[in-house]
């Protein structure tokens, strides 16, 4: 039986990955390892827990706890998704990003190296370490061009720099120690279970409450958008069929400006729950841009398509409609996870 170990498995992408693993591999077992910081929520996976899915609360920076958990469950495949991931938070407090994303990845690699070193035969051949990263490590693009796996790293935020450092560590552990590690760099994800500090859930919840919809600068910054379910399919494929030492870019082929995204959210909401007076677009408010805001990200995902046969399958309008419906149907979930310190206030104004 394949045992998958998912760090950050109670977070946004992690919890969606756990759902996908259990559905796509009915013979597998999944161990979720998560510190349950502000963006990790046991509500995301609690209904999955049982014989095939185990939850362990732990920090990837806690060497003893991490190694003890790995020693107990002996996973075949490790998915490293535990990370601080919000650019604005990294501007306000970069230390947490260095600790989790760099030091935590180092601890994961060291623990995985020990686990891998004790394996022989087929178990050793099947072992994989899948590191999940971001397109932000590449920096920013102009109006044309795409990020390739060979694009020079040029991170522009503390978050991006911490992920770039982690990517380099993963590569070094493959080259130096032979650890069978694969890295994926994805574009912006959207879908269910996303913490409300991110653009789409923030706009949905603010709009429903009649609050302003803050758009940075003039709203012309461009991102490539990827439905989280498609991303999870790519992660499993890269873990099972990816070549150790290789990097695979995962994108949605869906470039949108920030303003286009907010318009799409407003329009999807208007269809599902029409505003009594006017349109949700009337709530759009332009605010001061954040420091060092990258202009454009765009992924060339032809390598993973060519070598592993992956392509995104969810059409953007369908994915957005499904996402909006999910948040409308899960207002109680939104309320529970925003009871802590985050109240959808503006972050990332330092600098």
N, C-alpha and C positions, 0 to 999 in steps of 0.2 A: 504493500500500500504506500502510495506517495504521501509524504507529510510536507505540507507547505507551511512555512513560517512567515508571517506577515507583520512586520513592524509598522506602527502607525495604522494598524488595521481597524481602529475605531474612528479614524478621520474620514475625510471626504472620499478621496480616491481609494484609500485602503479599504473602507467598508464596502464600497462598490466592487472592489476586487474580490473580497471574501465572498460576497454573494455570487460572483461569477465563477469562482473556483468550485464552490460547492455544487453549483448547477452544471457546470461543464465537465467536471470530473467526479461523478457520483461515487467512485471508489476511494476518493482521497480523504485525508483528514487535514484540517486547517488549525493552526495555532496562531491566535492573535495576540500580539505583544504591543501594549500601548500604555503610555504614562498617564493618559487621560488628562492632559493639559486642557486649556480652554477650548481648543478646536477638536479634541477627541471626545467622543460621546458614546457611552455604552448603549444608549438607545438605538444607535445605528445597527448594532449586530446582536442585541440581546435575544431577539426572537430566533436567531440561528444557533445559539449555544446548545450543545448536547453531545452526543457520542462522537459526531464528526467535526465539531467545532469547539475549541477550548479557548478561553480568554485568560491571559495572565497580565496583570497590571505591573508594568515595569518600565524603567527608563533605559534607553540604549546606552546611556553614559554610565550606568551602574554595572561595572564589569562583573562583579560577583553574581548579581541577580541574572544578568544576561546569560552568562556561561552556565549557570545552574539550570536555567530553563532550557537552553539548547541541549545540555547533557541529558535532561530528562526526556525530551521529546524526539531528539535525533532526527531533525528534518532533512529531507532530500533537497529541497529548494528553499532558498531564503529570498524574500522580497523586501528590500530596504526602502520603505516609504516614510518612515518616521522623519519628520523634518519640520522646522519652522518655515513657513512658506509665504508670508504676506509681506510684500515689499514695504508698505507703509510702516508696519511694525518694525521692520529691520532698520528703518531710518530713526525711529524713536528709541530703539534699544538693540543695537547690533550684537551685543555680547551673547544673548541667548541663541542667536543664529550661528555664531561661531561654535558655541558649545554643542548644540544639538547636531548641526549639519556637518561640522568638521570633526570634532572630538567624538561625537556619537558614531559617525561613519567609521572612524578609526577603530573604535571598540567593536563594532559589528564585524569589520574585516578581520581583526585579530581573533575574535571568537570563531568566525567562520573558518579561518585558517587552521585553528586547532581542531575543529570538527572534521574538516576535510583531510587533515594529515593522518587521522586515525582510521580512515576508510581504505578499503581494498576492493579490487575486482569491479563488479557491476555497480556497486554502491558508489564507488569513487568516480566511475565514468558518468553516472547520472547526476552527480552533485552539481548544483548551480547557485551562484550568488547574483541576483538581479537587482541592480541599483537604479532607482527611478529618479531622474533628474529633470531639468527644465531647459527650454530654449533660451531662457534669459542669460545663460552663461555665455552666449555668443555676442551679447551686446545689443546694438541697434542697427537696423537697416534703413537705407534711404527708400525712395519711392519704388525702386526696382530691386530684384534679386531675391534669393532665398538662402536660408541657413542649410548648409550641408554638414554631414558628419565630420568633414575636414575643415570646416570654418574655424578660423582662429578664435580662441576664447578672448573675450573683452568685456567682462562683467562690469556693470555700472552702478549697482546698488549693493549694499552689504549682504542682502539676501542672495543675489546672483553670485557674488564673490564667494560666499560660503558654499554654495552648491558647486561652483567651479572647483574649489579646493577639494571637495569630496570626490568629484569626478576624477581628478588627478590621482587621488589616493587609490581609488578603485583600479585605475589603469596600472598604477605602480605595483599593486599587490598581485595583479595578473602576471605582469612581466617579471617581477622579482621572485615571487613565491609560487607561481603557477596556479594561483587560485582561479578556478573557472568562473570568471565574472563577466557579466554582460551589462552594459549601460544603455538606458533609453533616455532620450531627451524629448519631452513632449511640449506641445503648445498649450494654450489656455484651455482648461477643462470646464465643462458645465454639466449640470444634471442634479439628481437628488442627493441629499445629505451634505450639501456644501454649507460651511459655516457662514453666517450672514454678514461677515465683514467683506466678503468678496462681492464683485459687481452685481451679478445677477440676483442672488437672494436679497442683497441689500436693497436693490431697486424695487423688487417685488414687494417686500415688506413695507418699505417707505411709501410706495404708491398706494397700497391698501389702506394705510393710515392717513393718507392725504398729506404726507410730509414731503419736503423738497427732495428732488432726485438730483444729487450733486454730480456734475460732470466736470472733470478736470480740464482746465485750460479752455481750448475751443472745441474739444471733443474730436479732434482729427487723428489722434494716436490710433494706430492700427494693430490689431492682434489677430492671430489665426485661432479659430475656435474648434474644439474637439469634444464631441459628446463622450462622457466618462465611460459609458458602456463599451464604446468602440476602443477607447484607450485600454480598458481592462483586457479585452480580447488580444490586443497587441502585446500586453505585458506577459500573458500566459504563453503566447506564441514565442516571444523572445526568450523566455525562460526555458522552454522545452526544445526549441529548434534553433535558437540563436547560437552563433559561434562565439566561444569564450574569447575575450579580448576585444570583441567588436562593440561598436556603438550603433544604435538604430534611432533615427529621428522619427517621431510619431506626430503627425499633424492631421488636421481636419479638412484641409483645402478650403477653408472658409474664412477669408479675411474680411473683417468688419472694423470700421472706425468705432470708437467708443460711443459716439452719438448714434450711429446706426444700430449698435447693440441696444442702447437704451430705448430707441424707437421700437425695435423688435419686441422688447419686453413689454413696453406700454401697449403695443398693438395686440399682443397675445393676451394680455390681461383684459383689455377692452372687450375681446371676444368672449372670454370666459366669465368675466364679472364686470359688466359695463359700469363706468363711473356715472353717478347720478347727474352730475353737472360737468359738461365739457369732456375733455379727454385726459387720460393720464399724462400725455405729453405736456400738458399745461403745467405740470409740476417740475419740469426740468429746470435746473438752476446751474449756472456756470460758476465754478469756484476756482480759487487760485490753484495753479498746477503744482504737482509735487516736485521736489528737487530731483534733478537728473532723470526725468521721465523719458524713457526710451521711446523713440518715434514709432518704430514699426518692427514687428516680429513676423516672420513667415517661414514655414517649414517646407523643405523638400523631403517628402517621405518616400521617394522612389526606391531607396535602398531596401527598406523593409517590405515594400510591395514586390520588388524584384526577387529578393532572396528568400523571403518567408511567406509571400502570398497574402499579406495583410493590406486591406484598404478600408477606409471608413465607410460604414454602411448607413448611418443615420443622416438623413437630409436635415439641414439646419432648421428650417421652419417646423418640421415635425419634432425635432429634438427640443426646440424652444417651447413649443406648445405642450409637450409632455412634461417639461421641467416646470413650467408655470402651473400646470394642473397639480403636479406633485406638491408644490409649496402651498397651494390653495387647500389641498386635502390634508396637509400636515401642519396646520397652524399651531397645534399643541406641541409638536416637536420643536418648532421655531421658538415658542415661548419658553420651553424647558431649557434649551441650550443658551438662551440669552438672559437667563436669570443671574448669571455671574457678573463679571466686571464690565463686559462689553455691552454697550447700549447703542450701537450703530453710530457712534460719534466719529468725527473726522480724526484720522490717524496720519502720521507721516508728515507733520508740518515742520519738524526740526530741519535745520540746515539752511 
